[in-house]
Every structure is written in structure tokens, then in C-alpha cells.
Amino acid sequence: MRYDALRRRVAAGLIVVALVGPGLAAAQDQDAPAPTPAEQQRRAVLIETGNAICHWPVGDYAWNDTTRYEIDLPEVSGPVKAHGTFSITFTKGAPEILGTKTGSASLTGKVKDDAELEFLSRWNDPIGQGGERGTIALEPGSEITKSWAVTDPNAGGPCEFSTTWRIEFTRPERVYDITWKGSREVLNTHSYRAFDPDRGEWVSLTHRFGFTFAYHLLARVTLERRRGEWTFKSAVVKKADARADYAQSPELYRVVSSQCKGCDRVRGLVGTSLQGEAKPGSVRVKWPRTLEPVGTVKTIFAYQCAEGPDRAACERARRKTSDYSDQDGEFLERANRLWVTLELLPPVHTEFSTTPLYTKSLKIDYRVTRIE
């Protein structure tokens, strides 16, 4: 280890400034090739900090040091090699070695499956040939610390050491704004017999009524490059709106009141994070499935009652309200499980079905905008 070299250096009466100077570090920087733009996206900085104290017969010696490497990372796996610089500051010891000295360093290692970095860190030191070995997770901000103590019979006293490695980098990212805009509609069909006094006969009337749940959702989705593929990183809701519109044809009833219970819960999604997943060329965002708005309406029969056998029933209908409600559990469920193609052309998802009792339709219009 490099601390063995430091111990031998002190024991031999050598000082760091005699071995390593600023000129060596400057020359080393000139040898480093200029990175390409692609390499800059995969560049990491490994910072190594250490401290030590040794209790030797000649006195206590203490120092701390920092080594910095800029590393070009392979996309998935492969070897790495980097040059760096170190600085060491003696805080205790013989007067001639106190202060800070700098020099150059080198690192070799390998990246395994874009998940961890194994490395050997060396100072360019003519005395010591050892180095510090470590393995660190390949995640931004990952940090590991190693501490140990030794007692060297030749030095005559114990030493305590600690080294910390921290890696900083950013993964390549792509950011999209994805909009889900559309509606789910159910129109109920009610047919009934009525007496037409003008024609003097019974006729069949058809009344269609129901709710249209309209949505406008927008999430900012971030993908990051891992193991050579674009993977889902995060999604944040930027816009969320929902409403329930009641309609009827013909307008046999006057609407007394109408509301959407749960639409406010959809609006409350703004600022929240969503889960998701990605595959080549598309993403799927997982909207909460428990948000199922309910549209409710109170109506009262609005037509004048005509003379005939149904007049009494008609008059009773005009004196009391009728309640109708519908719950939508379909639009968000579809948005939750459909894959969105990451293209500028807007895909549209539609569903339609009809029976003698109702007509149902669902439409989701996607809009994808690349932000970064």
C-alpha cells in the first residue's frame, strides 16, 4: 500500500518534495487525449481521500491526502485507464516535511456490466510500488470507506489509516413531455311508449343520456442510458385535469345539479411522481388506478304534460328529481397499461362498442415532445 511507501520515506529521511514536483503533474496533463463528445457523456470523476496517523518513536506523524481521477467509462463493460493528481498534507511530523506537496497518479481497472468499477490507484512514487485497490458501485454519488490499523516492527509504533472513494458522474438522459388527452363516454338508450295526442296514437320515444369523462394529463418522463439501453428513470406529473359532462338527447329533463366526485383527486396529481418502464422506442407510465371519478346529476322532467292516459304519471314526474350517476374506471386504466411510442407522430387509441342499451366509446390521443 502507498502508506508503506510513506513510512519508508519518513524512516529514510526523505521528503515528498524531493521526489514529486509540479512539473511532473503538468507534463502528465499534456499527455491526456481530448475527449470526444460521446466520451464526455460517460466521463466520471473518482475522488479518493485518505488520512493517517502513526505513533513512532521519533514522534507522531499525521497526514491527509486527496487524489482525483477523470475516467472515461465504457458503455457497458470494459477496461479503464486514467491519469490523475494527488496532494498530500503533513500535519504532524518533522518540520522539514510539514505542508502540502502534489504529484501525479494513475489508475487502471475495469467496469463490469455498467454496475461496478474495480480499480487500482497508484501515485507515481519512486519509493513505493504499491497502490490502493477498491470496488465501487457505478452509481452517481456512490461512496465507500476502508479503515485499518497496522503495527510495523521496523517502525516501532502503530498506524491508523482510512481511505474513502466517491464517484461522481451523470448518465446520458432523454427527457420527454407526454400528453394523454381524450375521453370515455357512455350514452344510455332508453325507449318507452308515449301517447301522442296530435296523432291520437301510442308512439315509441328514444331518450339517450350519459356522461363523458374528459381528461388532459401530462407527465415529464426521463430515460437514462444503462447497460447500453434507454431505461425508465422518472416521471413527474405536470398537468392533470378531469371533468364529467352530462348530455341528453332530446332534452327531456332539466338539469338541477351536476358534479364530478373524484375529479379533484385527478387534479391533485400535479407534482407527484409516477412509476413506469421502457422498452426500445416506447415507454409506459403507470397512472394510479384507484382514481375513478364519479359523475352525478339530478334532473327533473321538463316537458309540459299533454292530455291523455299518462298525464297523471307525467305530472308526478315533474314534481320530483331523478338521480343518475356513472363511474369511470376505464380511461386511466387504459392510459396505465398502454405503451406510448416515442415519435412525433401522435398515436391514437380508440375503443367503441354498442348494444341496444348503450353506446360506449373511449379515445386517447398521445402527444410526445422531446425536451432534452
Sequence and secondary structure as in RCSB ss.txt:
>XXXX:A:sequence
MRYDALRRRVAAGLIVVALVGPGLAAAQDQDAPAPTPAEQQRRAVLIETGNAICHWPVGDYAWNDTTRYEIDLPE
VSGPVKAHGTFSITFTKGAPEILGTKTGSASLTGKVKDDAELEFLSRWNDPIGQGGERGTIALEPGSEITKSWAV
TDPNAGGPCEFSTTWRIEFTRPERVYDITWKGSREVLNTHSYRAFDPDRGEWVSLTHRFGFTFAYHLLARVTLER
RRGEWTFKSAVVKKADARADYAQSPELYRVVSSQCKGCDRVRGLVGTSLQGEAKPGSVRVKWPRTLEPVGTVKTI
FAYQCAEGPDRAACERARRKTSDYSDQDGEFLERANRLWVTLELLPPVHTEFSTTPLYTKSLKIDYRVTRIE
>XXXX:A:secstr
 HHHHHHHHHHTT  GGGT  HHHHHHHHHHS    HHHHHTEEEEEEEEEEEEEETTEEEEEEEEEEEEEE  S
SSEEEEEEEEEEEEEEES GGG EEEEEEEEEEEEEETTTEEEEEEEE  SS    EEEEEESSTT EEEEEEEE
EETTTTEEEEEEEEEEEE    EEEEEEEEEEEEEEEEEEEEEEEETTTTEEEEEEEEEEEEEEEEEEEEEEEEE
ETTEEEEEEEEEEEEEEEEEEEEES  EEEEEEEEETHHHHHTTTT B EEEEETTEEEEE  TT   EEEEEEE
E S   SSTTHHHHHHHTTSEEEEEEE  SHHHHHHH  EE SSS  EEEEEEE SSEEEEEEEEEEEEE  
